[in-house]
Amino acid sequence: EMADDDEEEQVVRKGDDAKAHKELNALGGDGGGEKEMDTAKAQDALSQLQSAAAAEKAAKLERERELAKVKIDIKDVKLIMDEMEIEEA
């Protein structure tokens, strides 16, 4: 049974290698003879990653701002705590 696991792992690894190889080919021609990457494509991919990260950061900051606007009364917190204790008992 252990042999089956090893075979599955190799298949997954081969798939990942093939995918990585395909992506490298898309960036740098054939990946073998041609060593120079297409820098424009690489730059474009990098800028897309950066703008996605920036958008995610902006959304997180906006959410924190919205949460900061919510005012909580200590009486409400105590009421909720009391209700939770009653439900647990």
Secondary structure in CASP SS format (residue, H / E / C, confidence):
PFRMAT SS
TARGET T0000
AUTHOR 0000-0000-0000
METHOD secondary structure of the structure
MODEL  1
E C 1.00
M H 1.00
A H 1.00
D H 1.00
D H 1.00
D H 1.00
E H 1.00
E H 1.00
E H 1.00
Q H 1.00
V H 1.00
V H 1.00
R H 1.00
K H 1.00
G H 1.00
D H 1.00
D H 1.00
A H 1.00
K H 1.00
A H 1.00
H H 1.00
K H 1.00
E H 1.00
L H 1.00
N H 1.00
A H 1.00
L H 1.00
G H 1.00
G C 1.00
D C 1.00
G C 1.00
G C 1.00
G C 1.00
E C 1.00
K C 1.00
E C 1.00
M C 1.00
D C 1.00
T H 1.00
A H 1.00
K H 1.00
A H 1.00
Q H 1.00
D H 1.00
A H 1.00
L H 1.00
S H 1.00
Q H 1.00
L H 1.00
Q H 1.00
S H 1.00
A H 1.00
A H 1.00
A H 1.00
A H 1.00
E H 1.00
K H 1.00
A H 1.00
A H 1.00
K H 1.00
L H 1.00
E H 1.00
R H 1.00
E H 1.00
R H 1.00
E H 1.00
L H 1.00
A H 1.00
K H 1.00
V C 1.00
K C 1.00
I C 1.00
D C 1.00
I H 1.00
K H 1.00
D H 1.00
V H 1.00
K H 1.00
L H 1.00
I H 1.00
M H 1.00
D H 1.00
E H 1.00
M H 1.00
E H 1.00
I H 1.00
E H 1.00
E H 1.00
A C 1.00
END
